[in-house]
Amino acid sequence: MKDKMNKDIIELFQRYKDGELNSEEFKDLEILLNESSEARQLWFEFNDLEHFLEEHTTSTGLVGKLNPDYEPKEDPQRTNSRFLRLKFFSIASSLIILVLLGILLYPKVSHQDDPATLVQGLNTVFKSGKNYKKGDSISKGQIELVSGTATLRFKNDTKITLQGKTQLEIISSSQVKLNEGKVLVEANSDFQSFSIKTQDADFIDVGTSFGLLAQPGSGTEVHVFDGTVLARPKIGTEVLPILKMEAGQVDQEASSLLSIRIDPQKFGLENIATKPAKIPLASKPFPPSSRILFLGDKTTDRETHILLLEKALARTDYPLYFFNAGVSFPLSYTEAEFKELIRTFNPSHVVLSFGAEIAIEPKPRSQEKFESDIQKLVNQLDEKNINIIIQTGHPLGTPFKDALSRLRNYNLFLRDFSFKNKIKLIDIHQHLLSKNEEGLQILAPDGNTPTYEAHREMAACFLESFNIQRSYLPESLRFNALPGIVPRWEIRTLTRSERLNSLPDKIFESEEAWETLRLPIQDSFSKRISNPGHTIMYRDRLRGFATHLVRDSKLFVQGRTVLHSDKERSVWLNTGATLWTVWLNGEKVYDNKTKWSGWHAGKERVPVQLKSGENRIIIEALDSFFLSFTDEQDWALTSAPNIGS
């Protein structure tokens, strides 16, 4: 079955090389190469063999001698690749042996035509006194530009522009080696490919425009402006797709391609919008307007991997909505809590991620209780026709060695339960263990908090379970303040005995001990690190959370502010962090009653009424808070609307 599939793939490759694909088939090829690592590897092997044959044979040379029925075509490349289509897998090894014998037995015949032509030059100076003019043919071998720009057009209509000091070796009409310097590659047809080698990696374009910068000792950069480029680093075996408006760097000592910021201006392109590539239609795992709700424990509550997923899946051309109810919806829930969950979020899909934190609870949940709680929740979601996805709990560190067997049994049940009930399973636990064996630090020193890199691997595991490449994930998360926050507060610290039972009449007139707090907090340390979004507290401060306001456990924080409204209206108060109570215009409108319901923004969404003009707000919190006002209860992770003020 696999051989038959591989032969079908080779047939598709061959028809692409022969220019026989229509636009829909070309899209299928792009999707195949974007999604299948095996197909990408096969594509490189196909091209390697074709270039090997092209280098050592000609349209009237060895191929014709090996195949008496061979009829030469106008394009020698297509002739050689036609030959490949006959028996690619069954005779590949024999073919190479025959080619090697042929090289010895038969004289090598040169192509009649040179592979490229100089079509444009500006202030060009070539090494060794060569003075190429517009229209001159360029033969195989090395061409070295000292200064200026020179554009070469190859036989397959690909254009390569050498920019500044550049050393290029022309191998054939569809393959070159960039030894040093900078080139811009432009394929004028969607149905032609071109291969470029550097000292660090091999690159094959699929109907694209991209730039390469090769600097000996500093690695190779690739910037893709249109289409897809496949990259195969010399160190390592994985072939990676680089999509439209993405860039990467292969370091000489690196084992993989590293994502970098794309820079069109580096190649003289000024007016390219740097928008990420869209996820191919066949790769989209959720129907349009799906509402994806995540339930789970602390890791879900802090939502780093969910934010990464949201950014990756934002590359669809239709809306998807992500919601978080980690911790705020417990595994041991009441019927009222379940009804409120469904009413609030109306999810089309629910992702369950319980296990790690439950395993380390002071009073451990029995295996029977864990299984019955999962079964109950799944049954009720199924009754509502909600699609269910189950994630195993992430690994725990040595501080929790007594809980490891408990977590292992939880995860064994989740795997078995998902298989028996045909539920989509995402095995986060196994994936992170394998990454840990490869040397990735997956846990913070506390042994229970996944690192940013682990969160990114969790998101990658989620995507790959739906056959979506991890290359869609952003390397970093960058944030602005969430809409609807109140930017100016006054706060003070008080002892626990001073908590409010009722609101004093003159609390807004008092000037005693109040300090000004402006949100979002401008943390000077976060500006000194390259990726503040990798640290939860820095990230959430950027989003409008007030954190680390009190360091003494005997104290709490009290805050006051005024919100202006141009008219009387109904809005939603959204809570987060360690907010305890909210008083609005003298009335207590929120009280968590000391129940921990999670950290994330919008963990509770409370309907309140604003009056026209000034609205006076008092809050109490342990040592942090998040509070925003939105016109709608129904807002997703990154789409909360601003009500204005």
N, C-alpha and C positions, 0 to 999 in steps of 0.2 A: 504493500500500500504506500509506504514511504517513497520507494523508488518511483512509483507511478506519479506521485505528487511532485517529486523532484523533476521528473521528465516534463511534466506540465509547466513547471516554473521555468525550466530551460527553454521550452518552446516559446513561452511568453517573452523571455529575454531575447531570444533569437528574432522574434517578430518585431520587437522594439528596435534591435540593431538594423533590421532590414527596412525600417520605416513603414511597417505594415499596421501599426496600432492606430485605432481611431481614438478620439479624445476620451471616451469613456474607458477604454482599455488602458489608456495611459494613466488615468486616475487610479484604476485598479492596481497598476504596477506601483505607483507612488505609495498607495496604502500598504501594499505587500511589503515594500522595502522599509517603510516607516515602522511597521508593526512586528515583523518577523526577523529575529536575529539570524535564524538559519537561512532565510532567503537572502539577507545581506551578505552573509558569508559565502553563499553559493554564487552571488553576483560577482564578488571579487574573484572567486576561483574561475568563473566563466571568463571574466575580463583578462585575468592573468594568462590563461591558456590561449585566449585569442591573440593577445599581444605577443606571446611567445611564438605562436605560429606566424604571425605577421612579420615578426622580426627576422625569422629564419626561412621564410618561404615567400613565393610570389604567386600571382594569378596563373602563371604559366610554368611554375617550377614544381616544387615538391608535391603540392596538393594534387596537381594533375597527375603526377606519377603514381601517387598512392591510390587515387581513385580514377580508373580508366573512364568511367562514365561522366566524369566531371566536365561541365560546360562553363567556361569562364564568363563572368558578367563584366559590366563596365567598371564596377567598383571592386577592387581587389579585397578590401576589408569585408565587404558583404560576402564575397566568394568564400573566403576562409571561414567566416562564421556560419555560412550555409553548411559547410562541411561538418562543423561542430554539431549541428542539429541532428545529424544522422543517428549517432549512437553515443551521446555525450558521456553517459555514465558507464555503459558497458565496455567502451573502448578507450576511455580517457587515458588510462595508464599505458595501453598498447600504443595509442596514438603518439604519446610523448616519446616512447622508445623508437617508433618509426621515424618521427621527426629528427631525433638525434642521429639515427642511421642515415637519414636523407641528407643531413648537413654534411656528413662525411662522404657520402657516395655521389652526391650531385652538386654541381657548382651553384653558388648562391647568385640569384639573378636580381638585380636592382629594380626598384620601381621606376617606371619611365618618368613619372612626375614627381617634383619636389612636394613635400607635405604642406608647405605654407607659403603665403605671399605677404610681403610688407604692403599694407594698404594705407597706413597713415603714420607720419612721423613728425615730431615737434622738437626742434633743437637737439636732434639725436647725435650722439657721439658713441661710436662702437669701438671696442678694443681692437688692437692690432691693425689699426688704420683702415678697416673695412668701411666702405662708404655705401651702405644700402640706400637705394632710392625707392620711392613709391612705385609699386608694380613689380619690384624685383622678387624673384623666387627665392625661398629660403630652404636650403637642403637640410638633411638630417645632420645632427652634430650639435656642437655647442655654439650659442650666440651670446655675446656678452655686451650689454649696454652699459656705458660708463655714465651717461647723463641724458636727460631729456625723456621723452616718451615715445614708444614705438608699438604700433598695433599690427599684429599678425593675424591673417585670416587663414584657417586651416581648411582642408578639403571637405570636412564634414560641416563647414559653415560656422564653426566655433571661432570666436575672436578672443585673442589674448593680448592685453595691453601691458607691456613692460614699463614700469614707472621708476625712473632713477636708476641707481646702480643695481643692476640685476643680471644674474647669470642663469641662463636657461639652456637645457639640453633637449633638443628635439629628437624624440625616439621614433615617432611615426606620425601619421596624420590624425591620430586620436590619442596620443600619449606624449607627455613631456615630463622632464624632471626639473624642478626648481631647486637649484643648488643654493642660491642666495638672492635676496631682494624681494620685490613686491610686484604682483601681477593682478590684474582684474580679468576674470574669465566671463565671457558672455556667450551663452548658447542661443543662437538665433532660431532654433527649432526646439519644440518640446520633445521631439522624438529622436534626439541625438544625445550621446553621452561623451564625456571627455575625461581622461584619467591624468592626474598630476601626482607625481611622486616628490617627496621632500626627504630630507635626512631623518625626519621624525615620524612621518606617516604617509600613507597613500590616500588619495582623495578621488572619488568618482562623482561627477555631477549627473543629475537627472533633470535635463531641461531647465537650466538654472543660470543665475548670475551670482558670482561670489568672488571674494578677494582672498589672496594668500600672501602672507608676509613671512618669509623664512630668514631667520637670523642665526647663523652658526653660533652655537653656545647658548642661545637664548630660546630655542624652540621655534615652533611654527604656529602662527595664528591663522584661523579661517573665519571669514565673515560672510554669511549667506544673505543675499539681498532678495533673492527670488528662488522658488523651487526647493529642491532638497539636495544636499551633498552627503555622501556616505564617506565616513572617515575610518581608517584602520591604522591605529598607532603601531609603530614598529615594535614597541614594547607592549605586550599584551595581545590577546587574541580577539577581543570583542570589536565588532563593526558597529559604529554608532551613526544614526541619522542626525544631521544638523539641518534644522528647518528654517523656513523663511524668517528673517530678522533675528537669527540667533548667531552666536559667535562662540568659538572655543579656542583653547590653546593647548598644544601638545608640548609638554616640557620634556627635555631629553632624558630626565631621570624619572618622569612620571609613568605610571602604568595605565593611565586613562586620559581621556580628553576632559579638560576642565573648562567650565562655562566662564565666559568673560562678557563684558559689556560690548555690544556691537558698535562699530564706529565707521559709518559710511564715509565720513570726511577723510579718513585715513587713505581712502582710495579715490579721492577727488569727486565723491558723490555727495552733493549738498542737500538735495530735496527728497530724500527717501524717508517716509514716515516709519519710525521704528516700532511697529506693531508686531506682536508675536504671531506665529503661524496658527491657523485654525486646525483643530483636530479633525482628521478626515471623517467623512460622514459614517463610514462603516465602523469607525472606532468608538462612536458615541454610545456610552453604556446606558444612558437614561433618556427616556422620552422628553420632548420639550416641556418646559415648565414643571419638571419633577421637583418635589419638595422632599429633601433628604434630611432626616432628623437623626442626630447622633445621641444615643443613650449610653451611659457608662459611669465610670468613677472618676478619680482625680485627673487622670491623663486626658480623658475626654473633656472634662470641665475646663482645663487650661487651654485646650483647643488648638494647639500649634499645628498638629498634623491636619486638622480640619481646614485651617486657614490656608495651608499649602495646597490641599486638594481643591479648595475653592478657587485659588489662583490658577491652578492647572486646568481645571474644567471650565474656567471662564473662556477658554479658547474655542468653545463651541459657538456656533452662530445663532443660538437660541438660548433663552434664559433657563438657568438651573438655580434653585434656591436651597441654601444650606442653613440648618438650624441646629442649635446645641441645647440639650437638656441634661448634660452630664452632671451628676450628683443631685441636681434639683429634682430629678425624677429617680427615686430609689428603686432598686431591684425588688425589695419587699414593699410594694406599693398598696395603696387602698383603691377601692373602686372609684372613689371621688377623684383621686389623683390621676387615674387613667382617663377618666372622662374629660378632665381639665386638659390633660396632655393632648388628646385628640382634638378637643375644641380649639385649643390655642394654636396648634401647628398644622392640623389637617394634613399629615404627612402622606406622601405616596410611597416612600421608602423609609425604613428604619434600620439603622446600623446599631447592633448590640455589641457592647465592648465591656463586659463585666468579667472580673476574675482577679486581677493583680491586687487591687486594694482590698477587695473582700477577703482575700487569702491571708492578709496581715492584720485583720481586725482583732482588737483585744479579746473579743469573744468570738472565736472562729465559727463560721457558718458550716454546718455539716454538709457532707457531699449530697445527702438526700435532700436537704433544704435547698441547696444551690440548684440541683436538677429540677426540683418541683417549681421553684420560682421562675427559672428560664422557660420551662414547659408552659406554665400559666401565661406568661407574657407573650410567648410566641402564639399560643392558641388565641388569645384575645386580639392580637394584631392580625392574625390570619382571618378571623371573623370579620374584621373591618376591611378585608381585601388589600391589606398593606403589604408591600414587598419587603421581605426580611433579608438582612445581611448580617452574618455573625462574624465577629473578630475574636480570636483567642486573646487571652490576657498577655501583656508583655512580660518578659523575664524579670525576675527579682535578683538582687545582689546578695552577697554573703551576710549582710546584717540581718537578713530574713531567712536564714537557712532552715529554720523550723517550719516555715511556710511553703518551702519549695515543693514538697510532696503534695501538699494541699492544692497548690496552683497547678501542678502537673495533672492531678486527677480532674480538676475543673476543666482544663484544656482538652484532656482525653475525652471527656463527656461531650464538650462542644463539637469536637471533630466528628465523633460518632453520631451525635444527634443531627448535625447538619447533613451528613451523608445519608442517613436513613430517611430524613424528611425532605431531601433534595433542596436544601437551603444553601445559598451562596456562602462559602466559607472563605475568610481571609485569614491565613495563619500568620499573624503578626509575630507570635512567639517564636516559631521555627525560623522565620525570616531574620529576626533580630539575632537569634543565637548564631546563625550562619555568618552574619556580618561581624559579630563579636569574635568569632574564630578567625576571621580575616584581619582582625586588628582594630576594628572600629569600637570606640568607647561608646557604649549604648546607655549607660546609666551614670547619673551623678553620684557623688560619694555617699549620699544617703541610701543608695541601693534600691530606690523605688521610683525615682524621677528620671524619665528618659531624657537624654541629651537632645539638643536641637538636631544633631545628625541622625539620632534614632527616630525622632519625629519625622524627619524627611524620608527615612527608610520605611516608616509605617505608611506614609502617603504613597511612596513608590510601590510598595507591596499591594496597596489598594488598587492603584492604577493598573499594575501589571496583571492583576487577577481579572481585569476587564480587557486585557490585550492592548493596553495603552502604554506607550513607551515612557519611561521615567524622564526622558528629555523634556517633556512638557512641564515638569516641575520647576519653579523658580529656585535659584540658588539661595536667595535671601528674601525676607519679608520686610516690606517698608510700609509705614502707616502714617496716616493723618488722624486727627481727633475724630472720634465717632460723632455723627450728627446728633444734635439735640442736647449736648452737654451744656451745663451752665458754666461759663468760663470764669466768673469771679465769685470767690467765697471769702468769708471771714471765719476763722476757726480758733478754738481754744481747747486746752486739755483740762479735764476735771477728774475727780476721784469717782469711783463707782457709786459711792453713796449719793452723788449729786445727779444721778439720772432723773429725767423728768417723768413725773406722773401726770402733770398737767402743764400747760404752757404759761409761764409768767407773762403778765401784761406788758412789762417794759423790757423784754429781752432784746428787742431791736434798738432800744434807746441806750442800753448799757454799752459803755466803751471800755469796760474793764477786761484786760488780758486778751483781747481779740487780735489775731494776726491775719494779714491778707494772704490768700492762696489763689493763685491763678492757674487755670487748667487750659491746655495740657501743661504738665510740669516740664519745664525746660531743664532737663538734667545735664549738667555740664560734663559729667563723666561719660554719658552715652554718646556725646559728640566726639569723644576721643577714640572710640572703637569703630571698626569698619562696618560691623553689622549689629547695631543695637537690637534689631528685630529678632536676633537669635536668643536673647535673654528675656524671659517672660516679664520681669518687672520693668525693664527699660521699654519693652514693646507696649505694655499696657499703660505706662505713663504717657507714651506718645498718643495712645488712643483716648485718653481722657480720664484714666483712673488716678485717684489720689492715693498714694501708698506711703508706708513707713512714716506715718504722722505721729505715732506714739511708740516709745520703746519700753515703757514701764507697764507691766501687766496689771498694775493697780489703777491705771488711768484709762480713760477713753477720750475720744475726740467729739466735740460738738461743733457744728457748723451752721452758718446762717447766710442767706442770700436773698436777692429779690429778682424775680423773673417778670418781665413786662410782656403783656399780651395786648394786641390791638383790638381784641374783642373777647367776649365770653365764649368759651368753647370747651368741648370734651377732648381730653388727650390721654396718653398712656405714660405712666411713670415707670421707667425701667431701672431695675436695681442691679447691683453687682458688688463684688468684693465683700468686706465685712460690715456692710451697712446694717444698722439695727432698726432705726425708726425714722420716719419722715412725717413732719408736721407741715401742713399746707394751709395758710390763712387761718391759723389757730386750731385746726382739726388734725388729729392723728389719722393719716391715710395709709400708713404702712407700719407694720410691726412684725419682725421676724420671730419674735417670742423666743429668742436665743437658739432657734433651730438652724443648724448649718445647712444651707441649700446651694452651696457652690460659690464659685468665684466669678464666672463669666458674665459679661454684660448682657442684661436682659434675662437674667435667670428667673426673675419675677416681673410680670407686666401688669400693673395695677391701673384701672381706670380712675381718673380724677377729673375735676372740673376747675378750669382756670377762669378767673373773672377778668373783665376788661380793666386794664391798667396794671397796677403793681400787685404781684402775688408773693407773699412772704413765706419763705421756706426755712425750716429748722430741721437739722438731721442729727442723729447720734450714730456713732460707729466705733468699732473696736480700735482699729488703727489705720483703716483704709476705707475708701468708698468709691462706688461708681453710681452716678445718677444722671439720667437723661429723660427728656420729654419728647415724645413723637406723636404725630397725628394718628398713626395706625398702630395697632397691636401687632399686626402681621408684617414684621420686617426681618430680613435674613441677616446673616453675619456681616456682610459688607454693604448692605443696601438700606440702612436705616435712614428715613427721610428727615430732614431738618424742619422743625416747625417754625423756625425764626423766632425773633424776640423783639 
